[in-house]
């Protein structure tokens, strides 16, 4: 192989690597799927529909992706083959359902189902993130308030007492020592350095199997939030199963997509073991019961899946389960929010109240100190 050929191959490999790493916003993907479904349902040819959508999109990464997909289809590739080049944009579920629609010839309807799924899934994710954002903001506010009192207000009282040669009350002196300790540049440099080292270590440990187990176990067993995490995962899993089985995708391909979509080690293990049991000849409901961590799924849900298998209405049953878990998730989010608010207010009140008392104790004696 000559140098020129090696260079060409390297460039192609680099280009492929760059293409496969491209990403897009969820809102862009939802709008694209909806537009494509409507246009195909109106009788527009796929390549023309893609070109038309590309012309409407503002210049950027997603516009380039759609343009490249249109070119790939015009050059002879199937729609699913063109999508595979962008795994960060079109996930396994999206591509699997497009393949199924190519085989059945019902792509407009399939894309409409995908659009509805993506919209609902996006709303669910926003709800979960919103519930997590509230305590984070409350914590940040408490840190800012505490820091302002500790490092700006408290030193002023200290200066007055030192100038008069008086001793501070015990609680106030304790906070002053704490403030001086963290106000020391050398101490803060050491603390920040250690915090960075620990953060980096935790980040890389989180990417190991043992780290994933610990973090994911904590997520599903944390008071208040654990139920919310479980409900969100099961809502997504049942929604995927209902969507894919209803559109003709095999249960094994569906389980593979569900496994890849789970961001929790224990649920991935559950679905992987379920897949293996089905390959051994078991039914879906039996496979879930025999799989490790099956306790994460309520017995009533497994009974509903068994009934769906017997009646041949598994997709409809999964859809009802996903609706049930979606409502349950909303209740979990409301419960988490309603419980977090008084807890955070109590914690903030205790911390800020303690500092306020420490500041007020010297005030009670300030007149006598100044008089001397």
N, C-alpha and C positions, 0 to 999 in steps of 0.2 A: 504494500500500500504506500503510495507516494505522499509527499508532504502536503500537496494541494488537497488530496482526498481526505487526509486526516483533518485538515483545517475545516473543510466543508462539514464533515461529520460532527466535529466538535461544536461548530456554530449551530447546527441543527439540534444537537443535544441541549446546548445552552438555551436555545429558543424554546424548545419543548419544556424545559425546566421552568423558564420564565412564565410561559403560558399557563402551566399547571398551578402556579402559585398566585395567579390573579384572583382577586376577590371582588364581591359586589355587595351592596347594601340589600338587606332583606326587603325593604320597600321597593327597590328597583326590580327585584326578582318577582315580587307579587304583581306589580303593575305589568311587567312583561308577560307573565303567564296569563293574566286576565285578558290583555290585548290580543295575544296570539290565539287564545281560545275563541274569542269573538270573531276575529278575522277568518279563521279556518272554518268556523261554523257558518260564515257568510259565503263560503265558496272560494275564498282567496287561496291561491297556491302557496305552499309553505315557504318557498324561497322568496316569493314576492312579499309575503306577509312579514318575513324577517327583515327584508330590505326596507320596507315601509316603516316598521317599528324603529329600526336603526336610524332612519332619517329624522324621526321625531325626538330621539333621545339627545340630551345635551352632550357636547363633546366630553369624553372621559373614558375611563376604563371599561365601563359596561357597554358603551357605544361600540368600542373596538371589539369586544367579545361577540356581540350580536352580529356585527359586520363580518367577522371571521367565520362565525357559524353559518351565515348565509352563503359565504364563498365556498365553504366546505361542502354544503349541500348541492350547490351548483356544479361542483367538481365530481359529484357522484357518491358522496358519503350519505349515510342515513342520518336522521336527526339525532338518534341516540349516540351514534359514533362521533358526531360533531360535539355533543355535550360532554362526552367522556374526557375531552381535552381540558375541561375546566372543572376539576373535582371540588375546588374551593367555592365555586358558585352553584353548581348543580350537584347535589349530594346523591348518594346511592339510591335513595327512595325516588327521587325525581327521575333519574335515568331508568330505573327498573320499570316505573309506571309508563314512561315514554316507550320503552321497548314493548311492553304489553299492548299499548295502544297501536303501535306499528303492526303488531301481529293481528289485532282484532279489527283494525281500520276505524277505530272510534277515538281518534286523537282529540277532536274538539271537546267531547264530553270528559275525557280523561284530564285534559288541561283545566277544565272548569273545576273538577274535583280537586285537583292539585292547588288551584288558586284559593279555593275555600279552605283547604287544609292549612296552607301557608299563612293565610290571614288569621285564622283562629289560633294557630300555634304562635304567631308573632304577638297577638294580644295576650296570650297566656304568659309568655316570657316577660312581657312588659309588666304584667301584674306582679309576678314573682320578684322582679328587679325593683319594682316600686316598694314592695314590702320590705326588701333588704335595705333600700336607700334611706328610709325614714330613721331607723336606729343609727345608721352611719352619720347622718346629719346631726342628730341629737348628740352623739358622742363627740363630734367635732366641735359643736357649740360649747359643750361642757369643758373641753380642753382649752378652747380660746378664753372662756370666762375665767377658768381657774388660773391659767397662765397670766392673764391681765392682772388679777388680784395679787398673785404671788410675786410677780417680777416688776410691777409698776406701782401698785398701791402700798404694799407691805414695806418696801424699802424706805418710804417717806416717814412712816412711824418709827422705824428703826433709827433713822438719822436724828429725829427729835430726842429719843430716849438716850442715845449715845452722847449727844451734846450736853445733856443734863446729868449724865452719869447715873441714871436710874436703871434698874433691872426690869426687863420685860417679863410679863406673866408667862408661866410655863408653856401654855399652848402656843402663844405668840412666838416665843423663843424657838420652839420646835419647828414652826413653819419658816422662821427666819433662817435657821440652820439648813433646812431643806432647800430654801430659795438660794442661799449662798452656795450650797453644794452643786446645784445644777446651773448656777450662774457662773461657776468657774470654767474658763475656756478650756483648760486641760481636761477637766472632768467631762464636759460636754463633747469634746473631741473624741475622748475614749468611748463614751456612751454611744455616740453616732456611729463610730467605726464598728463597735461590737454589734450594733443594731443592723448595720449593712451586712456584716459577715453572717450573722444569724439569718437574716432575710434571704440572702443568696443560698445559704445551706438548706434552708427550709424549701426554697423554690426548687432546687435540684432534687431534694429528697422527695418532694411531692410528685415528681415525675417518675420515681421508682415504684415498683410494685408494692413494697411495704408502706411507702408514703401514701400511695393511693388508698390502700386498705384503711389506714388510720384516718385520713381526712374524710373519706366517704362514709366510714362507720360513724364518725362524729356528726356528719351532716344528717344522717337518718335517725340518730339517737338524741340529737340536741332537743331539749325541751322547747316547746312552742314552734320552732322551725322544722323539727324532724318530720312532723306530719305534713307540713307544707311541701317539703322536698319530695316525700314519697308520693303525695297526690299529684304533683307536677310531672313526675316521671311516668306514673301509671296513666295519667291523662294523655300524655304524648304517645306512649306505647300503644294504648288501646285505639287511639285516633289513627295511628299509622296502620294498625292491623285492620281496622274497619275500612279505611280508604283503599288499601292495597288488595285485600281479599275480595272486596266488593267489585274491583275492577279487573279481576281475573288473574292476579299475581299469585303464585303458589305460596303455601304457608311457610315453606322452608326459606324462600327468598324474602318473604315478609319478616320472618324472625331474624334473618341476617341483617336487614335494614334496621329493625328495632334495636338489635344488639349494638350496631354501630352508632345509633342515635343516643344511646344511654350514656350519660356522663358520670355514672356511678359504677364502681367495680362490682358491687354485690348484685346489682340488677343485670349487668353484662354477664356475670357468671350464671345467673338464673336463666337468662334467655339462651345462652350458649348451651347449657346443659339440657334445656328444653328441646332445642334443635337436635341435639345428639339422640335424645330419647325418641323423638319422632322418626328419625332415620332408622332406629331400631324396631320400629313398628308400633309404637304407642300413639294414642290419641293426644291431642293438644292438652286437654285438661289433666289427663293422667301424667303427661310429661312434666307439667308444671308442679304437680304434687310430688313427683319423685326427684325434682331438681333441688339442689341446695339453695337455701335462703327462700324457699317457697312461702315462708311465713310472712314475707313482705307483701304478698297478695292475699287479701281476705278470702276465707273459705267460701263465702257467698258468691264472690266473683268467679271462682273456679267452678262452682255449681252452675252458674249462668252460662259459662263457656261450654260445659258439658251438655247442657240443654240445647245450646246453639248447634253443637256438632251433631246431636241426635236428630234434630229437626231440619238440618241442612240450612240453617239461617245464621251461621256464625258471624257473617259480616254485619247483619242487623243487630245481633246481640252485642258485638264489640262496639258498635256505634252507640247503643244505649249505655254501655258501660263507660265509654268516653264522656258522654254527656253527664252521667252521674258523677264521675270523678272531677269533671270540670266545675260542676256546682260545688262539690265537696272542697275543691281547691280554693274557690272563691270564699267559702266559709272559713277555710283554714287561714287564708290571708287576712280576712277581717278579724278573726280571733287573735292572730299573731299581732296585728297592728294595735288592737284594743288592749292587749296585755302588755305590749312593749311600752306604750305611752306612759302608763302610771309607774312602771318599773324604772324607766329612764328618768322620769321626773323625780322620783324618790331618790335615785342615786345622785342625780345632779343637785337636788336640794340638800342632801346630806353633805356632799363635798363643798359646795359653795356656802352652805350654812355654817359649816365648821370654820371655813376661812373667814367668813363675816364675823363670827363670834371672836375669833382670834384677833381680828382688827378692832372690834369694839371694846374688848377688855382693856387695852391701853387708853381708849378714849375716856373710859370712866375715871381714869386717874390723871388724865392729861392736865387738868387744871392745877392739881397739886404739884405735878412735875414741873410745869412752866413757872409756878410760883416760887419754887426753889431755885 
